[in-house]
């Protein structure tokens, strides 16, 4: 569990990390270099959940060496399904990372929502719903691996 106290933001006790796959961890369905290693490091501190529509059909293969739970969603009502997933985990103990319009409700529901910009860009709805905007997935994951960075960003 990641524990950190952030002035004028609150005490974080993050037990779960919920992430989108395409556009967040992967570009064109291919996992971005360095992501698997970071996710496995984070899996030593929290449970890692990948929630995706798997547009390119490559998520299972891309995550074969990652210690995570993969959930592939049906095409309908994805924003609501992602939010519901976070709520079932216990949203106050969840950090979420995404880039798409269908990630906005998940980012909003989580205690800490991080929007990222990769090759697909980031939907304005995701950026507005997030607590933090990261320039890429590596920077987003590094916020959790080095929580003082997160503290510096979120403190008042």
NORBELHU-V499917 format. One record per backbone hydrogen bond with DSSP energy under -0.5 kcal/mol. CO is the residue of the C=O (numbers start at 1). NH is the residue of the N-H. Records with the same first field share a line. If there is no record, write none. Layout:
BEGIN
CO->NH ; NH
END
This chain:
BEGIN
1->3
2->14
4->6 ; 12
5->7
6->9 ; 10
7->156
10->6 ; 12
12->4
13->15
14->2
15->47
16->95
17->49
18->97
19->51
21->24 ; 25 ; 26
25->32
26->23
27->30
29->31
30->27
32->35
34->38
35->39
36->40
37->41
38->42
39->43
40->44
41->44
42->45 ; 46
47->17
48->69
49->19 ; 51
50->52 ; 71
52->73
54->57
58->62
59->63
61->64
63->66
66->68
68->70
69->50 ; 71
71->52 ; 73
75->78
77->81
78->82
79->83
80->84
81->85
82->86
83->87
84->88
85->89
86->90
87->90
90->93
91->94 ; 111
92->13
93->15 ; 16
94->111 ; 112
95->18
96->114
97->20
98->116
99->123
100->103 ; 104
101->104
103->107
104->108
105->109
106->110
112->96
113->131 ; 132
114->98
115->134
116->118
118->121
121->118
123->126 ; 127
124->128
125->129
126->130
132->115 ; 134
134->117
136->140
137->141
138->142
139->143
140->144
141->144 ; 145
142->146
143->150
146->149 ; 150
147->151
148->152
149->153
150->154
151->155
END
